[in-house]
């Protein structure tokens, strides 16, 4: 199978990470892959904030956890059921104790279309380098905190499209879940 297709087909969200740090050169390669994404009129309206420091990660988690619990109280039962196993296995059900959190931040007229491609490129690059990744909605929960926004230097015209978690998987990469057949109309 073609290596690119193989990487796409084997990419899975990783939620359990080894504590082994990721070398800066590998992180740079992953960011460079994200930066190679297409953008409308080549505006490249994105930037990256790499969080590795324990103190800031602890702050993010302490702010996210109460919001996460409140959000889960209102979540549909099907989502609550799915999350029970993860919550029971992880003392951090938001960032999963990932060694690296990358906030992908975008702005501009086409950022809602462009920046998600940056995130996907990064996750595919990570997988090709045997690094696990997970895009986490819950990781955005502390972004209403002004100190966090200041630390990430989020401007009024910017939006966070990550965060993306990165780390070496604890154990094997997750197995592929069964995918639904694509809905296709051929004309």
C-alpha positions in Angstrom: 0.0 0.0 0.0 1.2 3.6 -0.7 2.9 5.0 2.4 0.7 8.1 2.5 -2.5 6.1 2.3 -1.2 3.7 4.9 -0.5 6.6 7.3 -4.0 8.0 6.7 -5.6 4.6 7.3 -3.6 3.9 10.5 -4.0 7.3 12.2 -6.1 7.0 15.4 -6.7 9.2 18.4 -4.3 8.2 21.1 -5.5 8.9 24.7 -2.8 7.1 26.7 0.8 8.4 26.5 4.2 7.4 27.7 6.1 10.1 29.6 9.0 10.0 27.2 9.6 13.5 25.8 9.4 14.2 22.1 12.6 15.6 20.7 12.3 19.2 19.5 13.4 18.3 15.9 10.5 15.9 15.7 8.0 18.5 17.0 9.4 21.0 14.4 8.9 18.4 11.7 5.3 17.9 12.8 4.7 21.7 12.9 6.4 22.1 9.5 4.0 19.5 8.0 1.1 21.5 9.4 2.5 24.7 8.0 2.6 23.1 4.6 -1.2 22.9 4.5 -3.0 24.9 1.8 -4.7 28.2 2.5 -6.9 30.6 0.6 -4.8 33.0 -1.4 -1.8 31.5 0.5 -2.6 33.6 3.5 -1.2 31.0 5.9 -3.2 32.6 8.7 -2.1 30.3 11.5 0.4 30.1 14.3 1.4 27.5 16.9 1.9 27.5 20.7 3.7 24.5 22.0 3.0 23.7 25.7 5.4 21.3 27.4 5.8 22.9 30.8 4.2 21.1 33.7 3.0 24.2 35.5 1.1 25.6 32.6 -0.3 22.1 31.7 -1.5 21.8 35.3 -3.1 25.2 35.1 -5.0 24.2 31.9 -6.2 21.0 33.5 -7.3 22.7 36.8 -9.4 25.1 34.7 -10.7 22.5 32.3 -11.8 19.8 34.8 -14.7 21.7 36.4 -15.9 22.8 33.0 -15.5 19.3 31.7 -17.6 17.8 34.5 -20.3 20.5 34.0 -20.3 19.8 30.3 -20.6 16.1 30.8 -23.6 16.5 33.1 -25.5 18.0 30.2 -24.1 15.6 27.6 -26.2 13.0 25.9 -26.2 9.6 27.6 -24.5 8.0 24.6 -21.5 10.4 25.0 -21.4 9.9 28.8 -21.4 6.1 28.3 -18.5 6.4 25.8 -16.5 8.6 28.1 -16.9 6.5 31.3 -14.2 4.0 30.3 -11.8 6.8 29.4 -12.6 8.8 32.6 -12.1 5.7 34.7 -8.7 4.9 33.1 -7.3 8.5 33.0 -6.7 10.9 35.9 -6.7 13.5 33.1 -9.7 13.0 30.8 -9.0 16.3 29.0 -5.3 16.3 28.0 -4.6 12.6 28.8 -1.3 13.6 30.4 0.2 14.1 27.0 3.7 15.4 27.0 3.0 18.1 24.4 -0.1 20.2 23.8 0.0 22.3 20.6 -2.5 25.1 20.3 -3.1 25.8 16.6 -4.4 29.3 16.3 -5.8 30.9 13.2 -7.2 34.1 11.9 -8.4 35.6 8.7 -11.2 35.2 6.2 -10.5 31.6 5.3 -9.1 30.3 8.6 -12.2 28.2 9.3 -11.4 26.2 6.1 -7.6 26.4 6.2 -6.6 25.8 9.8 -8.4 22.4 10.2 -6.2 21.1 7.3 -3.1 22.3 9.3 -4.3 20.2 12.2 -4.9 17.1 10.0 -1.5 17.5 8.4 0.1 17.6 11.9 -1.7 14.5 13.1 -0.8 12.5 9.9 2.8 13.6 10.2 2.9 12.6 13.9 1.5 9.1 13.0 4.1 8.7 10.2 6.8 9.4 12.9 5.2 6.9 15.4 4.0 9.7 17.6 0.4 9.5 18.9 -2.0 12.4 18.6 -5.4 13.5 19.6 -7.4 16.6 18.7 -9.3 17.5 21.9 -12.4 19.7 22.0 -12.4 19.6 25.7 -8.9 21.1 25.7 -10.4 24.4 24.6 -12.5 24.7 27.8 -10.1 26.9 29.7 -9.8 29.4 26.9 -12.3 31.8 28.5 -9.7 32.4 31.2 -8.0 35.8 30.6 -4.6 34.6 32.0 -4.6 31.6 29.7 -5.5 33.8 26.7 -2.7 36.2 27.7 -0.2 33.3 28.0 -1.2 32.0 24.6 -1.3 35.5 23.2 -4.7 35.0 21.7 -5.9 38.2 19.9 -9.5 39.2 19.5 -9.5 38.2 15.8 -8.0 34.7 16.5 -9.6 31.3 17.1 -8.1 28.2 18.5 -8.5 25.2 16.2 -6.5 22.7 18.4 -5.4 21.8 20.8 -3.6 18.8 19.5 -2.0 16.4 21.9 1.2 14.6 21.0 3.2 11.9 22.7 4.5 8.4 22.3 1.6 5.9 22.8 1.6 3.9 26.0 1.6 0.4 24.5 0.4 -0.1 21.0 -1.3 2.4 18.7 -5.1 1.9 19.1 -6.7 -0.5 16.6 -8.8 0.9 13.8 -12.5 1.1 14.6 -14.9 -0.2 12.0 -15.7 2.7 9.6 -19.1 3.2 8.0 -19.2 2.8 4.2 -18.9 6.2 2.6 -22.0 7.8 1.1 -21.3 8.5 -2.5 -23.3 9.9 -5.4 -21.7 9.4 -8.7 -22.9 11.6 -11.5 
